[in-house]
Amino acid sequence: MEDKEYDKKKTVRLLSSYVDLQDHAIEKKSRVMIEHFVSQTQKEIQGEARAMVVTRSRLHAVRFKRKFDDVMREMKLPYSALVAFSGTVTDAETGEDYLMENMNNLGGKFEIPEAFKLPQYRILIVANMFQTGFDEPLLHTMFVDKKLGGANTVQTLSRLNRTKNGKDSTMILDFVNDPEMIQKDFQEYYGGIYMDEDDQTDPNSLYDVLHHIEDAQLIH
């Protein structure tokens, strides 16, 4: 029997995707995200903060949405999650086809950006949607379960930078990306001025950054 060689990166990616689609992995991550939202995020921005879950595929988004619904009902939370993906997703596990419109059950009354502002929806699960151009000042926390890179890193994480009165912090919980690579992606687009972790407790570091900006004559 002939031994076949397979591309290592592709094989690892497929195996990783298969493992992450298992119910145990989906449930464990879902509980971590929901429990963090309940204990931390929901109190931010005067109790109006929202969160986004960035998944690696449409099927992941479908399974996270189903699991979030189960866990949030179990916890008797007064709000639920929305999901955003394109087209129809067939899940071999259930043998069913899923549409974003049916899973959200908004009845055509609201588009997702409008529904996300309503108090009954606090978390948005996405698969390649709303990672660019989505302007929601209430978005405080991002749960990332997808490998990012280059411009996609900056565009995705920058969804959190919209300002609002009472919004004095943001938070990212990343399950898969290397922090050094994230910083590298941002440095490529924003230049060489940044603060190391060791500098974040030193107020003088802020003045160093200010002097860099003033020396560049960017503002007057």
C-alpha positions as CSV (number, residue, x, y, z in Angstrom):
1,M,0.0,0.0,0.0
2,E,1.4,3.4,-1.0
3,D,2.0,5.9,1.7
4,K,0.6,9.3,0.8
5,E,2.2,12.6,1.9
6,Y,-0.1,15.4,3.0
7,D,0.7,19.1,3.5
8,K,1.5,19.4,7.2
9,K,-0.1,22.9,7.7
10,K,-3.3,21.9,5.9
11,T,-3.5,18.6,7.9
12,V,-3.0,20.3,11.2
13,R,-5.6,23.0,10.3
14,L,-8.2,20.3,9.3
15,L,-7.6,18.3,12.5
16,S,-7.7,21.4,14.6
17,S,-11.0,22.4,13.0
18,Y,-12.4,18.9,13.6
19,V,-11.5,18.9,17.3
20,D,-12.8,22.4,17.8
21,L,-16.2,21.4,16.3
22,Q,-16.7,18.7,18.9
23,D,-19.5,19.3,21.3
24,H,-17.2,19.2,24.3
25,A,-14.9,21.9,22.9
26,I,-17.8,24.1,21.9
27,E,-19.5,23.8,25.3
28,K,-16.3,24.4,27.2
29,K,-15.5,27.6,25.3
30,S,-19.1,28.8,25.3
31,R,-19.3,28.5,29.1
32,V,-16.0,30.4,29.5
33,M,-17.2,33.2,27.3
34,I,-20.7,33.4,28.8
35,E,-19.5,33.3,32.4
36,H,-16.9,36.0,31.6
37,F,-19.6,38.1,30.1
38,V,-21.9,37.7,33.1
39,S,-19.2,38.4,35.7
40,Q,-17.4,41.2,33.9
41,T,-18.7,42.6,30.6
42,Q,-22.4,43.0,31.4
43,K,-21.6,45.6,34.1
44,E,-19.5,47.8,31.7
45,I,-20.7,50.9,30.0
46,Q,-23.4,51.5,32.6
47,G,-24.7,48.0,32.2
48,E,-25.1,48.2,28.4
49,A,-21.9,46.6,27.1
50,R,-22.0,44.1,24.3
51,A,-19.7,41.3,23.2
52,M,-18.7,39.7,19.8
53,V,-17.6,36.1,19.3
54,V,-15.4,35.7,16.2
55,T,-15.6,32.1,14.9
56,R,-13.5,30.3,12.3
57,S,-16.3,29.1,10.1
58,R,-20.0,29.2,9.4
59,L,-20.5,25.8,10.9
60,H,-18.6,26.9,14.1
61,A,-20.9,29.9,14.3
62,V,-24.0,27.7,14.0
63,R,-22.8,25.3,16.7
64,F,-21.8,28.1,19.0
65,K,-25.2,29.8,18.6
66,R,-27.0,26.5,19.5
67,K,-24.7,26.0,22.5
68,F,-25.0,29.6,23.6
69,D,-28.8,29.3,23.5
70,D,-28.7,26.2,25.7
71,V,-26.3,27.6,28.3
72,M,-28.0,31.0,28.5
73,R,-31.4,29.4,29.0
74,E,-29.8,27.1,31.7
75,M,-28.4,30.2,33.4
76,K,-31.8,32.0,33.1
77,L,-30.2,35.1,31.6
78,P,-32.5,37.9,30.6
79,Y,-30.8,38.3,27.2
80,S,-29.6,36.1,24.4
81,A,-27.2,35.9,21.5
82,L,-27.5,36.7,17.8
83,V,-25.6,35.0,15.0
84,A,-24.3,36.3,11.7
85,F,-23.3,34.2,8.7
86,S,-24.0,34.0,5.0
87,G,-26.0,31.4,3.1
88,T,-27.2,28.0,4.3
89,V,-25.2,25.8,6.6
90,T,-25.8,22.1,6.7
91,D,-24.8,20.4,9.9
92,A,-24.1,16.7,9.5
93,E,-24.4,16.3,13.2
94,T,-28.1,17.2,13.3
95,G,-28.9,16.6,9.6
96,E,-30.5,20.1,9.4
97,D,-30.0,23.2,7.3
98,Y,-29.5,26.5,9.1
99,L,-30.1,30.1,8.0
100,M,-29.1,33.1,9.9
101,E,-32.6,34.5,9.7
102,N,-34.2,31.4,11.2
103,M,-31.6,31.1,14.0
104,N,-32.1,34.7,15.1
105,N,-35.9,34.6,14.7
106,L,-36.2,38.4,14.4
107,G,-39.2,38.0,12.2
108,G,-37.9,40.5,9.7
109,K,-38.5,43.4,12.1
110,F,-34.9,44.3,12.6
111,E,-31.5,43.9,10.9
112,I,-28.8,42.6,13.1
113,P,-27.1,46.0,13.8
114,E,-30.4,47.4,15.0
115,A,-31.3,44.2,17.0
116,F,-27.9,44.2,18.7
117,K,-28.8,47.5,20.3
118,L,-31.9,46.0,22.0
119,P,-31.6,45.0,25.6
120,Q,-32.6,41.4,24.9
121,Y,-29.5,40.8,22.7
122,R,-26.1,41.3,24.2
123,I,-23.8,38.9,22.3
124,L,-23.1,38.6,18.6
125,I,-21.6,35.4,17.1
126,V,-20.0,36.0,13.7
127,A,-18.4,34.1,10.9
128,N,-16.8,36.4,8.4
129,M,-19.4,39.1,8.9
130,F,-19.3,42.4,10.9
131,Q,-15.5,42.0,11.3
132,T,-15.0,45.1,9.2
133,G,-17.0,48.4,9.1
134,F,-19.2,47.5,12.0
135,D,-19.7,50.6,14.1
136,E,-21.2,49.8,17.5
137,P,-20.0,51.9,20.4
138,L,-21.5,49.5,23.0
139,L,-19.2,46.7,21.8
140,H,-16.8,46.2,24.8
141,T,-15.5,42.6,24.7
142,M,-14.4,40.4,21.9
143,F,-13.9,36.6,22.1
144,V,-11.7,35.4,19.3
145,D,-11.7,31.8,18.3
146,K,-10.3,32.3,14.8
147,K,-6.7,32.7,13.5
148,L,-6.2,36.3,12.4
149,G,-3.4,37.8,10.5
150,G,-2.3,41.0,8.7
151,A,-5.0,43.6,7.9
152,N,-7.6,41.2,9.2
153,T,-6.2,41.4,12.7
154,V,-6.4,45.2,12.7
155,Q,-9.8,45.4,11.1
156,T,-11.3,42.8,13.4
157,L,-10.0,44.0,16.8
158,S,-10.6,47.6,15.9
159,R,-14.3,47.0,16.1
160,L,-13.8,47.7,19.8
161,N,-12.4,51.3,19.4
162,R,-15.7,53.2,19.0
163,T,-16.0,55.6,21.8
164,K,-19.0,56.3,24.1
165,N,-19.7,58.1,27.3
166,G,-19.0,55.7,30.2
167,K,-16.8,53.4,28.0
168,D,-13.4,53.5,29.6
169,S,-12.1,50.0,28.9
170,T,-12.3,47.2,26.4
171,M,-11.4,43.5,26.6
172,I,-10.2,40.7,24.2
173,L,-10.2,37.0,25.2
174,D,-8.3,35.2,22.4
175,F,-8.3,31.4,22.3
176,V,-5.9,30.9,19.3
177,N,-3.7,33.8,18.4
178,D,-0.1,34.6,19.6
179,P,0.0,38.0,21.3
180,E,3.4,38.7,19.7
181,M,1.9,38.2,16.2
182,I,-1.1,40.4,17.1
183,Q,1.3,43.2,18.1
184,K,3.4,42.7,15.0
185,D,0.3,43.1,12.8
186,F,-0.7,46.3,14.5
187,Q,2.9,47.6,14.3
188,E,2.9,47.1,10.6
189,Y,-0.1,49.5,10.2
190,Y,0.5,51.9,13.1
191,G,4.3,52.3,13.2
192,G,6.8,51.8,15.9
193,I,5.3,53.6,18.9
194,Y,3.8,51.3,21.5
195,M,3.9,50.6,25.2
196,D,5.4,47.4,26.5
197,E,3.6,45.5,29.3
198,D,6.2,46.6,31.8
199,D,5.6,50.3,30.9
200,Q,1.8,50.2,31.4
201,T,2.0,51.1,35.1
202,D,4.5,53.9,34.5
203,P,2.8,57.3,33.8
204,N,6.0,58.6,32.3
205,S,5.6,56.2,29.4
206,L,2.6,58.2,28.3
207,Y,4.7,61.4,28.2
208,D,7.3,59.5,26.1
209,V,4.6,58.6,23.6
210,L,3.4,62.3,23.6
211,H,6.9,63.5,22.9
212,H,7.1,61.1,19.9
213,I,3.9,62.5,18.5
214,E,5.0,66.1,19.1
215,D,8.4,65.5,17.5
216,A,6.6,64.2,14.4
217,Q,4.5,67.4,14.2
218,L,1.4,65.4,13.7
219,I,-0.7,67.8,15.8
220,H,-0.4,71.4,16.9
